[in-house]
Amino acid sequence: MRQHAAELGFQQVGVTDVNLAEHEAYLQKWLDAGYHGSMDYMAKHGSKRSRPEELVPGTCRVLSLRMDYHVPAAGAEDVLANSEKAYISRYTLGRDYHKLIRKRLAQLASFIEGLAGGGNYRAFVDSAPVLERALAERAGLGWIAKNTMLINADAGSWFFLGEIYTDLPLPEDPPQASKHCGTCTACLEVCPTDAFTGPFSLDARKCISYLTIEHHGAIDEALRPLMGNRVFGCDDCQLVCPWNKFAQPTGEDDFSPRHGLDNSDLTELFLWDEETYLKKTEGSAIRRIGHERWLRNLAIGLGNGPASDAAISALLSRRTHPSDMVREHVDWALGNLNVEL
């Protein structure tokens, strides 16, 4: 099984039972605090998220798999330091990982079914109420770190996770004996919006990934200046993590950057009309936010950059956009650049 998983492009596979009681308690505490913001789907499935056997009846084991996505791309730190550039989270520079990994998981499940002579399987890739990091931690793929990401001692955190639920009582893999963050707090200190309420606790309502991807409305004016040029996601807490020095480049060509999105100018992206946006983001996870939120995010980036003629001209061209939200963020950006309206 492990050899076949490797042939399908997975760097690691682990097997765990379905006992997530500790993580269920943490999830409920997080929800009670309101840290999920407008992500109502985090609460609406009840205990199915933390009890795999309720989501897929008969499940007694979960296979957790890791696929690295770290790719050679324009230096993240250099892009972040250039306020005329648009920073896009590294995980979404290439092809949408959902379809690719789901297909590979289905192939692995079919292979296991052939070996076992039966069994039931369901594959998931960030597409159902699944506590993927909790399952991965229990399956021995790493530990949930202070930045709430899963970290692997040999690979850092630049990887995707996928799961296969099954009713086969496969042998379990032991979890790591302990977490290995030590006294390091680099991830907590670097967060641009101070979204961590403490180690292992993230208030998503202040997280730039949430604000630029999950949040549908206007972004809090107090947070806009803190976002800098981060227009789709944020990797700061991964970029400073010492464990990511062990990350290896992925062998998946589909994860390579497309359309120069690893090093694009804010003005160039802001001037994409909806047709261009849909064309350039075809097959990409970026498309999920739609053109309106794309412009919202980019307007903030432009407003945090230099008051160049190109930036001001681009913003002025969107002042009559049909979306109230786009116009609001454009006007904020122009005001932030001290442009008299």
Secondary structure, DSSP 4 states (H G I P E B T S, - for coil): -HHHHHHTT-SEEEEE-S--HHHHHHHHHHHHTTTTTT-THHHHTGGGGT-HHHHSTT--EEEEEEEE-----S-HHHHHH-TTEEEE-GGGSSS-HHHHHHHHHHHHHHHHHHHHT---EEEESSSSS--HHHHHHHTTS-EE-TTSSEEBTTTBT-EEEEEEEESS-PPPPPPPSS---TT--HHHHH-TT--EEETTEE-GGG-HHIIIII--SPPPTTTGGGGTTEEE---HHHHT-GGGGG----S-GGGS--TTTTSEEHHHHHT--HHHHHHHTTTSGGGGGHHHHHHHHHHHHHHTS---HHHHHHHHTTTT-S-HHHHHHHHHHHHHTT---
